[in-house]
């Protein structure tokens, strides 16, 4: 029991524990589908530009949405490689009880991965916000007609959803935005070379004993 408690103190877990699965679903499943939908709308706007009241701004919003969503996928891929579990440390090191230097590296990598995942989440939320604005712009009626009232209703509905997404994004990432707006002291992290040196030194000392 003591060893288990000591291991729990040494290993850093994602918070919440479902963070990895949730981000993989959003960044590697939802984001590509949303990007494909935005690309389809870009084709519609380019083909029927004369029928769309705000064709230019709509095209710009949709292109920005695609770029931002693709950015979230890239950021998520880069962040995911820094987050791994205690069991993965065991498998890669071949030790039932990993060396403290390996656990220190796992903690540092997990912190780095969570910071990068936060950036990916901001890009994803921004991309969905831009896509919603693009959809609203497409729905703006060009003149009057039978569907004019319904299209304006849809515009207001999508705009309300976009406003909710904006509030949700700021609320979820308010701590990250606060760090951007004020200077902060970044703690010094061990480099991989220093970790390897410490590990080798500890192994030599254990052999001498």
FENZICOR-V38160 format. One record per pair of residues at least 12 apart in sequence whose C-alpha atoms are under 6 Angstrom apart, sorted by the first residue. I is the first residue (numbers start at 1). GAP is how many residues later the second one is. D is the distance in Angstrom with one decimal. If there is no record, write none. Layout:
BEGIN
[[I GAP D] [I GAP D]]
END
This chain:
BEGIN
[[12 95 5.0] [27 46 5.3] [31 38 5.8] [35 31 5.1] [38 24 5.9] [53 89 4.8] [58 76 5.2] [58 79 5.5] [61 69 5.9] [61 73 5.2] [62 69 5.9] [62 72 5.4] [65 62 4.6] [65 65 5.0] [65 66 5.2] [68 55 5.8] [68 59 4.9] [69 55 5.5] [69 58 5.0] [72 48 4.6] [72 51 5.0] [72 52 5.2] [75 45 5.0] [76 41 5.9] [76 44 5.4] [79 34 4.7] [79 37 5.1] [79 38 5.5] [82 27 5.1] [82 28 5.9] [82 31 4.8] [83 27 4.8] [83 30 5.6] [101 98 5.8] [129 33 5.5] [132 30 5.7] [136 19 4.9] [136 22 5.8] [139 12 5.7] [139 16 5.9]]
END
